[in-house]
């Protein structure tokens, strides 16, 4: 996790089935975000024993680590990661109160979310920026 905790910014959690993928996307987002100070960003990938999968324990820990009181944006990679975060949000006691699942592409959304959160965007702005990444054309 990294971040400049002198400012209340939206925190970002990258949830992947793989710790290596979550860590790599976090590293890429930081590298493409254009220099710090960055909003708090944490990777929550894989299972506690290092396997493939998703872990509500790791997700909750990451969300608490990045929560500065301005909300937490959770970006996820695939199927069961979405289901795990949705279940955690429905239960309401494992994640910070202003945590939100963001419907966005994992890599492009992570970069857009980090740039926007680092610039001081609120949770709605971070969510919108990450979601708009679906529109990035590659042709």
WOWO-V140323 format. One record per residue. N is the residue number from 1. PSI is psi as a letter, one per 20 degrees, with the letter a starting at -180 (999 if undefined). D_FIRST is the distance of its C-alpha to the first C-alpha in Angstrom with 1 decimal. Layout:
# WOWO-V140323
((N PSI D_FIRST) (N PSI D_FIRST))
This chain:
# WOWO-V140323
((1 q 0.0) (2 q 3.8) (3 r 6.9) (4 o 10.4) (5 j 11.3) (6 i 15.0) (7 q 15.5) (8 o 15.4) (9 r 13.9) (10 p 13.4) (11 q 10.0) (12 p 9.5) (13 p 9.2) (14 o 10.6) (15 o 13.1) (16 q 15.1) (17 i 17.8) (18 p 16.3) (19 h 13.2) (20 g 14.2) (21 g 14.7) (22 g 11.5) (23 g 9.6) (24 g 12.5) (25 h 12.5) (26 g 8.9) (27 g 10.3) (28 g 13.5) (29 g 12.4) (30 g 10.9) (31 h 14.1) (32 i 16.4) (33 i 15.2) (34 k 17.2) (35 q 15.4) (36 a 13.4) (37 q 12.7) (38 q 10.3) (39 q 9.7) (40 p 6.5) (41 p 5.3) (42 q 4.4) (43 p 7.2) (44 n 10.0) (45 q 12.7) (46 a 15.9) (47 r 17.4) (48 h 16.7) (49 j 19.3) (50 j 17.8) (51 r 20.2) (52 q 20.3) (53 a 20.1) (54 q 18.0) (55 o 17.1) (56 h 17.3) (57 g 15.9) (58 h 12.6) (59 g 12.5) (60 g 13.5) (61 g 10.9) (62 g 8.0) (63 g 10.3) (64 h 10.9) (65 h 7.5) (66 i 7.4) (67 o 11.2) (68 j 12.8) (69 i 16.2) (70 j 16.6) (71 r 15.8) (72 p 13.3) (73 p 14.1) (74 o 13.9) (75 p 14.9) (76 q 16.5) (77 f 18.4) (78 r 21.7) (79 f 24.2) (80 h 23.1) (81 g 19.5) (82 g 21.2) (83 h 23.5) (84 g 21.0) (85 g 19.1) (86 g 22.5) (87 g 23.7) (88 g 20.8) (89 h 21.5) (90 h 25.2) (91 h 24.9) (92 j 23.2) (93 i 21.9) (94 h 18.7) (95 q 16.7) (96 q 16.6) (97 h 19.9) (98 k 18.9) (99 q 16.9) (100 p 18.4) (101 p 18.7) (102 p 19.0) (103 n 21.8) (104 q 20.7) (105 q 20.7) (106 g 17.4) (107 g 17.0) (108 h 18.9) (109 h 17.6) (110 g 13.9) (111 g 15.1) (112 g 17.3) (113 g 15.0) (114 g 12.4) (115 g 15.5) (116 g 17.2) (117 h 14.5) (118 h 13.8) (119 i 17.6) (120 j 17.8) (121 q 19.1) (122 r 19.5) (123 h 18.7) (124 g 22.0) (125 g 21.4) (126 g 18.0) (127 g 19.7) (128 g 22.7) (129 g 21.1) (130 g 19.2) (131 h 22.5) (132 i 24.6) (133 i 23.0) (134 h 25.4) (135 i 28.1) (136 o 27.0) (137 q 30.0) (138 k 30.0) (139 999 33.7))
